[in-house]
């Protein structure tokens, strides 16, 4: 699914109004009905609704929702913030309709002492400011937000929490942003909702469709996407009846060192679950019996060193090569990794210690084979790319780095982002906090490697791998709970994830 900046969403709104065609007031009514329907499903009519409306379209939405809820016998109060701007256009029409209805208490607030008494059982509807905000709130607007945040009742934000911007909030003022329990956004999630630092403002967010014109969505270009099931279905080839193990490639996984053979075991098992025809696990000499016992389906290449990675077999016999889980950073290992970069003419999958070695030898990054896949967590990415002011700046660096190096960068976390070499960036829609467990990243590395070995393109392997890894985590979470989830549970649910995809 395409994602858009707030300016682009405004363009799609205008396109819809002009080409559906539909009047602005009617599009606002349609959006308000979606919020009203959600409120009715989640709150009984006995709970009082307190709506705060600003001077723009977000305030117009709040006024329309208030009228619709009053028609359904909800007790509603509306407080219009006097911010020196008169309501115009559709918001003014909705105010007039609300007055004519004569079922809602309407008050203007222009001073802090005008702020109403609100009970803990009431529900606040935040319609002060929408997604068009371009600078931090200040003055009386900021005071209202702070007053709302001090109330101990549930807050529902209309489209976006007031004070939050749709993309970059690095220069914003946290104390002047609504901290909602729920955010009900229209048609598309705002990009800022996908960043961890903004969860405290959005709470649980849901996307409500409002019928924006599909042609407008198609025509307006975007480099931002959300990875969803229907798209991933197309990335996994259907297997031929006459296929054999040679059809599905041969993966080489370089992993493990003394005390870290678990990483090699997890990545190997995951690689096989991805469907690779053959897997050779290259491990230190002492790890031979561990791999042969724990992963009997894998073949083993044995390093000359007892406890670390110092060499590798001829890579020309493999369709995909991965390295990093648990290999450590000894000098011999660093030397061997550098030699691997030079020897490989196919994309590599690099994670964990391979990335840490690269972060200490940044000139080697230029030697990465084209379309290699790097899978850092935020700490590893910081070591590779440097400090950033926030998630917006971090994904800009992620995109720039992917373009400059002609690689794919998978930045792990909630809504894992995948930056392709062509500048597009995809956010993942699967996964849960249970994936924040030791070995989860090793499972992802092995799984992407297993897909890549089957001659699936590097970009498709990264996107499908991230989605299915998260989906397997979701399926495992239903049985094990997020608290009890371990990396092995993700591997055991990968088969079910493929079934779910089909």
BELDA-V178181 format. One record per residue. N is the residue number from 1. PHI is phi as a letter, one per 40 degrees, with the letter a starting at -180 (NA if undefined). BURIAL is # if it has 24 or more other ideal C-beta (glycine too) atoms within 12 Angstrom, else .. Layout:
<<N | PHI | BURIAL> <N | PHI | BURIAL>>
This chain:
<<1 | NA | #> <2 | c | #> <3 | b | #> <4 | b | #> <5 | c | #> <6 | c | #> <7 | c | .> <8 | c | #> <9 | c | #> <10 | c | #> <11 | c | .> <12 | c | #> <13 | d | #> <14 | c | .> <15 | d | #> <16 | c | #> <17 | d | #> <18 | c | .> <19 | b | .> <20 | c | .> <21 | c | .> <22 | a | #> <23 | c | .> <24 | d | #> <25 | c | #> <26 | c | .> <27 | c | #> <28 | c | #> <29 | c | #> <30 | c | #> <31 | c | #> <32 | c | #> <33 | c | #> <34 | c | #> <35 | c | #> <36 | d | #> <37 | c | .> <38 | c | #> <39 | c | #> <40 | c | .> <41 | c | .> <42 | b | .> <43 | b | #> <44 | c | .> <45 | c | .> <46 | c | .> <47 | c | #> <48 | c | #> <49 | b | #> <50 | b | #> <51 | b | #> <52 | b | #> <53 | b | #> <54 | c | #> <55 | c | #> <56 | b | #> <57 | c | #> <58 | c | #> <59 | c | #> <60 | c | #> <61 | d | #> <62 | c | #> <63 | c | #> <64 | c | #> <65 | c | #> <66 | d | #> <67 | c | #> <68 | c | #> <69 | c | #> <70 | c | #> <71 | c | .> <72 | c | .> <73 | g | .> <74 | c | #> <75 | c | #> <76 | b | #> <77 | b | #> <78 | b | #> <79 | b | #> <80 | c | #> <81 | c | #> <82 | c | #> <83 | b | #> <84 | g | .> <85 | b | .> <86 | c | .> <87 | c | #> <88 | b | .> <89 | g | .> <90 | c | #> <91 | d | #> <92 | c | #> <93 | c | #> <94 | c | #> <95 | c | #> <96 | c | .> <97 | c | #> <98 | c | #> <99 | c | .> <100 | c | .> <101 | c | .> <102 | f | .> <103 | b | .> <104 | b | #> <105 | c | .> <106 | b | #> <107 | b | .> <108 | c | #> <109 | b | #> <110 | b | .> <111 | b | .> <112 | d | .> <113 | c | .> <114 | c | .> <115 | c | #> <116 | c | #> <117 | c | .> <118 | b | #> <119 | c | .> <120 | c | .> <121 | c | .> <122 | c | #> <123 | b | #> <124 | c | #> <125 | b | #> <126 | c | #> <127 | b | #> <128 | c | #> <129 | b | #> <130 | c | #> <131 | c | #> <132 | c | #> <133 | c | #> <134 | b | .> <135 | a | .> <136 | c | #> <137 | c | #> <138 | a | .> <139 | g | .> <140 | c | #> <141 | d | #> <142 | c | #> <143 | c | #> <144 | c | #> <145 | d | #> <146 | c | #> <147 | c | #> <148 | c | #> <149 | c | #> <150 | c | .> <151 | c | #> <152 | c | .> <153 | b | #> <154 | c | #> <155 | b | #> <156 | b | #> <157 | c | #> <158 | c | #> <159 | g | #> <160 | a | #> <161 | c | #> <162 | d | #> <163 | g | #> <164 | c | #> <165 | c | #> <166 | c | #> <167 | b | #> <168 | c | #> <169 | b | #> <170 | c | .> <171 | b | .> <172 | c | #> <173 | b | .> <174 | d | #> <175 | c | .> <176 | b | #> <177 | b | #> <178 | d | #> <179 | b | #> <180 | c | #> <181 | c | #> <182 | b | #> <183 | b | #> <184 | b | #> <185 | b | #> <186 | c | #> <187 | g | #> <188 | b | #> <189 | c | #> <190 | c | #> <191 | d | #> <192 | c | #> <193 | c | #> <194 | c | #> <195 | b | #> <196 | c | #> <197 | c | #> <198 | b | #> <199 | c | #> <200 | c | .> <201 | c | #> <202 | c | #> <203 | f | #> <204 | c | .> <205 | b | #> <206 | b | #> <207 | c | #> <208 | b | #> <209 | c | .> <210 | b | #> <211 | g | .> <212 | c | #> <213 | c | #> <214 | c | .> <215 | c | .> <216 | c | #> <217 | c | #> <218 | c | .> <219 | c | .> <220 | c | #> <221 | c | .> <222 | a | #> <223 | b | #> <224 | b | #> <225 | a | #> <226 | b | #> <227 | c | #> <228 | b | #> <229 | d | #> <230 | c | .> <231 | c | .> <232 | c | #> <233 | d | .> <234 | c | .> <235 | c | #> <236 | b | #> <237 | c | .> <238 | c | .> <239 | c | .> <240 | c | .> <241 | d | .> <242 | c | .> <243 | c | .> <244 | b | .> <245 | c | .> <246 | c | .> <247 | c | .> <248 | b | #> <249 | g | #> <250 | b | #> <251 | c | #> <252 | b | #> <253 | b | #> <254 | b | #> <255 | a | #> <256 | g | #> <257 | a | #> <258 | d | #> <259 | g | .> <260 | b | #> <261 | c | #> <262 | d | #> <263 | c | #> <264 | c | #> <265 | c | #> <266 | c | #> <267 | c | #> <268 | c | #> <269 | c | #> <270 | c | #> <271 | d | #> <272 | c | #> <273 | c | #> <274 | c | #> <275 | h | #> <276 | c | #> <277 | c | #> <278 | b | #> <279 | b | #> <280 | b | #> <281 | c | #> <282 | c | #> <283 | b | #> <284 | d | #> <285 | d | #> <286 | c | .> <287 | c | #> <288 | d | #> <289 | c | .> <290 | c | #> <291 | c | #> <292 | c | .> <293 | c | .> <294 | c | #> <295 | b | #> <296 | c | .> <297 | c | #> <298 | c | #> <299 | c | #> <300 | b | #> <301 | b | #> <302 | b | #> <303 | c | #> <304 | c | .> <305 | c | #> <306 | c | .> <307 | b | #> <308 | b | #> <309 | c | #> <310 | b | #> <311 | a | #> <312 | a | #> <313 | c | #> <314 | d | .> <315 | c | #> <316 | c | .> <317 | c | .> <318 | b | #> <319 | c | #> <320 | a | #> <321 | b | #> <322 | b | #> <323 | a | #> <324 | h | #> <325 | d | #> <326 | g | #> <327 | c | #> <328 | g | #> <329 | b | #> <330 | c | .> <331 | d | .> <332 | c | #> <333 | c | #> <334 | d | #> <335 | c | .> <336 | c | #> <337 | c | #> <338 | c | #> <339 | c | .> <340 | c | #> <341 | d | #> <342 | c | .> <343 | c | #> <344 | c | #> <345 | b | .> <346 | b | #> <347 | d | #> <348 | b | #> <349 | b | #> <350 | b | #> <351 | a | #> <352 | f | #> <353 | c | #> <354 | c | #> <355 | c | #> <356 | c | #> <357 | c | #> <358 | c | #> <359 | c | #> <360 | c | .> <361 | b | #> <362 | c | .> <363 | c | .> <364 | c | #> <365 | d | #> <366 | c | .> <367 | c | #> <368 | c | #> <369 | d | #> <370 | d | .> <371 | g | #> <372 | c | #> <373 | b | #> <374 | b | #> <375 | b | #> <376 | c | #> <377 | c | #> <378 | d | #> <379 | c | .> <380 | c | #> <381 | c | #> <382 | c | .> <383 | c | .> <384 | c | #> <385 | b | #> <386 | g | .> <387 | c | .> <388 | b | #> <389 | c | .> <390 | i | #> <391 | c | #> <392 | c | #> <393 | c | #> <394 | c | #> <395 | c | #> <396 | c | #> <397 | c | #> <398 | d | #> <399 | c | #> <400 | c | .> <401 | c | #> <402 | c | #> <403 | c | .> <404 | c | .> <405 | c | #> <406 | f | #> <407 | b | #> <408 | b | #> <409 | b | #> <410 | b | #> <411 | c | #> <412 | c | #> <413 | i | #> <414 | c | #> <415 | f | #> <416 | d | #> <417 | b | #> <418 | b | #> <419 | c | #> <420 | c | #> <421 | c | #> <422 | c | .> <423 | g | #> <424 | c | #> <425 | b | #> <426 | b | #> <427 | b | #> <428 | c | #> <429 | b | #> <430 | b | #> <431 | h | #> <432 | a | #> <433 | c | .> <434 | c | #> <435 | c | #> <436 | c | #> <437 | a | #> <438 | d | .> <439 | g | #> <440 | d | #> <441 | c | #> <442 | c | #> <443 | c | #> <444 | c | #> <445 | d | #> <446 | c | #> <447 | c | #> <448 | c | #> <449 | d | #> <450 | c | #> <451 | c | #> <452 | c | #> <453 | c | #> <454 | c | #> <455 | g | #> <456 | c | #> <457 | d | #> <458 | d | #> <459 | c | #> <460 | c | #> <461 | c | #> <462 | c | #> <463 | c | #> <464 | c | #> <465 | c | #> <466 | c | #> <467 | c | #> <468 | c | #> <469 | c | #> <470 | c | #> <471 | c | #> <472 | c | #> <473 | c | #> <474 | c | #> <475 | c | #> <476 | c | #> <477 | c | #> <478 | c | .> <479 | c | .> <480 | b | #> <481 | g | .> <482 | c | .> <483 | c | .> <484 | c | .> <485 | c | #> <486 | b | #> <487 | d | #> <488 | c | #> <489 | c | #> <490 | c | #> <491 | c | #> <492 | c | .> <493 | c | #> <494 | c | #> <495 | c | #> <496 | c | #> <497 | c | #> <498 | c | #> <499 | d | .> <500 | c | .> <501 | c | #> <502 | c | .>>
